[in-house]
């Protein structure tokens, strides 16, 4: 498990991809978007991508989808990101 937290602003296609990639590598990710519906869809899409990758790529089949999703915090609360930045400064 990595010690760093990755902050991703925007849960659209690119944000989902970035969050998914880092979470798959063991990083904790804070995925922030103002729209709760977009965040819900991001969770669904990331879960689909994990299953899809595991189906076609034997190397990815060892990836535990539950762990990847647990590495991502889906939130519309930007203050969580601000708190993490403040912790880095100390």
C-alpha positions in Angstrom: 0.0 0.0 0.0 1.3 3.4 -0.9 1.4 6.3 1.7 0.4 9.0 -0.7 -3.1 10.2 -1.5 -3.8 11.1 -5.1 -6.5 13.8 -5.6 -8.4 13.8 -8.9 -10.8 16.6 -9.6 -13.5 15.6 -12.0 -15.1 12.2 -12.3 -15.6 12.2 -16.1 -13.9 9.8 -18.4 -10.4 11.1 -17.9 -10.8 11.5 -14.1 -12.2 7.9 -13.9 -9.2 6.6 -15.8 -6.7 8.4 -13.6 -8.4 7.3 -10.4 -8.7 3.7 -11.6 -5.0 3.5 -12.7 -3.7 4.8 -9.4 -6.1 2.8 -7.3 -5.1 -0.4 -9.2 -1.4 0.3 -8.3 -2.3 0.5 -4.6 -2.6 4.3 -4.1 -5.4 5.8 -2.1 -7.4 8.1 -4.4 -9.8 11.0 -3.6 -12.1 11.4 -6.7 -13.9 14.7 -6.4 -16.8 16.0 -8.5 -19.6 18.5 -7.8 -22.2 16.2 -9.4 -23.2 13.2 -7.3 -24.8 11.5 -10.3 -21.4 11.7 -12.1 -19.7 10.1 -9.1 -22.2 7.3 -9.0 -21.6 6.7 -12.7 -17.9 6.8 -12.2 -18.1 4.0 -9.7 -20.2 1.9 -12.1 -17.8 2.6 -15.0 -14.7 1.8 -13.0 -16.2 -1.5 -11.8 -17.1 -2.4 -15.4 -13.5 -1.6 -16.6 -12.0 -3.8 -13.9 -14.1 -6.7 -15.0 -13.5 -6.0 -18.7 -9.7 -5.8 -18.3 -9.7 -9.0 -16.2 -11.7 -10.8 -18.9 -9.3 -10.0 -21.7 -6.0 -9.6 -20.0 -4.7 -12.6 -18.0 -2.3 -10.3 -16.1 -5.1 -8.1 -14.8 -7.1 -11.1 -13.6 -5.1 -11.1 -10.4 -6.4 -7.6 -9.6 -9.0 -7.6 -6.8 -11.8 -5.4 -7.9 -13.0 -4.8 -4.4 -9.6 -3.6 -3.3 -9.3 -1.2 -6.3 -12.7 0.3 -5.4 -11.8 0.5 -1.7 -8.8 2.6 -2.7 -11.0 5.3 -4.2 -13.1 7.7 -2.1 -15.9 9.1 -4.3 -16.9 12.5 -2.9 -18.4 15.9 -3.8 -16.7 17.4 -0.7 -13.8 19.5 -1.9 -12.8 20.3 1.7 -11.5 16.7 2.0 -9.0 17.5 -0.7 -8.1 20.8 1.0 -7.5 18.9 4.3 -5.1 16.5 2.6 -3.2 19.3 1.1 -2.9 21.0 4.5 -1.6 17.7 6.0 1.1 17.6 3.3 2.3 21.1 4.3 2.9 20.2 7.9 
